[in-house]
Amino acid sequence: LVEEALNCPCISKMKEGSCGSEFVAAYRCFLESEEEPKGMDCVELFSAMQNCMVEHADEYDFDEDEDDPVESAVQEKAPEEAVEPESSPRTTTSAPPEGRTVDATPQTTPSLL
């Protein structure tokens, strides 16, 4: 099971970078961990991986949204300053994140009695 997980194409980029060996060690430890909560015995390995990624930040720049197709699609559809019509059932109680609104409609929970 561990080798199968390590051979997943979804993590191939992580294994190929400068911190590949650190990633494999931390991920393998997590997969094999029997500690509760799972992976608590792998903290040092994940810390080593994180330190390596910071040292090689040019390879592990996960903050860039330009390669994220979902984020790109959302930005294309949503204008920079979205304005809702006054008749909208949604209201805002404070400044939500850019272009998003907060549903202030009270929610009720059915009684179990």
C-alpha positions in Angstrom: 0.0 0.0 0.0 2.8 2.4 0.9 4.7 1.8 -2.4 1.5 2.2 -4.4 0.8 5.5 -2.7 4.4 6.6 -3.4 4.0 5.7 -7.1 0.9 7.9 -7.5 1.5 10.3 -10.4 -0.2 13.0 -8.3 3.0 13.3 -6.1 5.6 12.8 -8.8 6.5 16.5 -8.9 7.1 16.5 -5.2 9.4 13.5 -5.4 11.4 14.9 -8.3 12.3 18.3 -6.7 15.3 19.1 -4.6 13.4 18.0 -1.5 12.2 14.7 -3.0 14.0 12.5 -0.4 12.6 14.6 2.5 9.1 14.4 1.0 9.3 10.6 0.5 10.6 10.1 4.1 7.9 12.3 5.6 5.1 10.8 3.5 6.2 7.2 4.0 6.4 7.9 7.8 2.8 9.3 7.7 1.5 6.4 5.7 3.1 3.8 8.1 2.3 5.8 11.2 0.2 4.1 13.9 0.3 7.1 16.3 -2.8 8.9 17.3 -3.4 11.4 15.9 -1.9 9.8 12.8 1.5 11.1 11.9 2.5 12.6 15.2 5.6 10.5 15.1 6.6 12.1 11.8 6.7 15.8 12.9 10.5 16.0 12.7 10.5 14.6 9.1 7.8 17.0 8.0 9.7 19.9 9.6 12.8 18.8 7.7 10.8 18.7 4.5 9.3 22.2 5.2 12.8 23.6 5.9 14.0 22.2 2.6 11.1 23.7 0.7 11.8 27.1 2.2 15.4 26.8 1.2 14.3 25.9 -2.4 11.3 28.2 -2.5 11.8 28.9 -6.2 10.9 25.2 -6.9 8.0 25.0 -4.4 6.0 28.2 -5.0 2.6 27.0 -4.0 1.2 30.6 -3.7 1.0 31.2 -7.4 -2.6 31.0 -8.6 -1.8 31.5 -12.3 -1.3 27.7 -12.8 -4.6 26.9 -10.9 -7.3 26.4 -13.5 -10.1 26.8 -10.9 -8.8 30.0 -9.5 -8.2 31.4 -13.0 -11.8 30.5 -14.0 -13.2 32.2 -10.9 -11.2 35.3 -11.5 -12.4 35.5 -15.1 -16.1 35.2 -14.2 -16.0 37.4 -11.1 -15.4 41.2 -11.6 -12.9 42.9 -9.3 -15.6 44.7 -7.4 -18.8 42.7 -7.4 -21.9 44.8 -6.5 -25.1 43.0 -5.7 -28.5 44.4 -6.5 -30.5 45.9 -3.6 -33.2 43.3 -3.9 -30.8 40.5 -3.2 -31.7 38.2 -0.3 -28.1 38.2 0.8 -26.6 40.9 3.0 -23.2 41.5 4.4 -22.4 42.0 8.0 -18.7 42.9 7.6 -16.3 43.1 4.7 -16.1 39.6 3.3 -13.1 38.5 1.1 -12.9 40.1 -2.3 -16.0 39.8 -4.3 -17.8 37.4 -1.9 -20.9 38.0 0.2 -22.0 36.5 3.5 -25.4 35.0 3.8 -26.9 36.6 7.0 -30.2 34.7 6.8 -30.8 33.1 10.2 -30.5 29.3 10.1 -32.8 27.0 12.1 -32.1 23.5 13.2 -35.0 21.0 13.6 -35.7 20.0 17.1 -34.9 16.4 18.0 -37.6 16.3 20.8 
